[in-house]
Amino acid sequence: MVIEDGKFYFIKDEFFDVFKDYSLMENKDSGSKRPCYFCFRDRKDKEIIWFVPISTKYDKYKKIYDNKKFKSGNRPVYNFVFGNVLGKKAVFLIQNIFPTTEKYIEEKYTNLKK
């Protein structure tokens, strides 16, 4: 599989089994694959791929963001990046970024609702 920077992928359950003690966001057992992750290769070691979970719970994380910003005296908050994915509001959860390798990538996300 060719892994493309800036695309979305799903991680194998096996990864979360191996790294279960690291408080990572795990795959959901709801029958749908979630979450998907935005990925990019490490600049120095191309074997390492960084994964950023994304969430559609925009309002939830915006409230957390606003609260952190208020408590910090209006200083920048780097935990979240707000944007749009496939025309919907989404949050890139920078606070939950993690590295892995191609071995643990299940598949590329494809938008079936075109």
MOMO-V166868 format. One record per backbone hydrogen bond with DSSP energy under -0.5 kcal/mol. NH is the residue of the N-H (numbers start at 0). CO is the residue of the C=O. If there is no record, write none. Layout:
NH/CO, NH/CO
This chain:
2/0, 3/1, 5/38, 6/3, 8/36, 9/106, 11/103, 14/11, 15/11, 16/12, 17/13, 18/14, 19/16, 21/18, 22/19, 27/33, 33/31, 36/8, 37/51, 38/6, 39/49, 41/44, 41/47, 45/43, 47/44, 48/99, 49/39, 50/97, 51/37, 52/50, 53/35, 54/90, 57/55, 60/56, 61/57, 62/58, 63/59, 64/60, 65/61, 66/62, 67/63, 68/64, 69/65, 70/66, 71/67, 72/69, 73/68, 80/91, 82/89, 84/87, 87/84, 89/82, 90/54, 91/80, 92/52, 92/90, 93/78, 93/91, 94/78, 95/92, 96/93, 97/50, 99/48, 103/100, 104/101, 105/9, 105/103, 106/9, 108/7, 111/109, 113/111
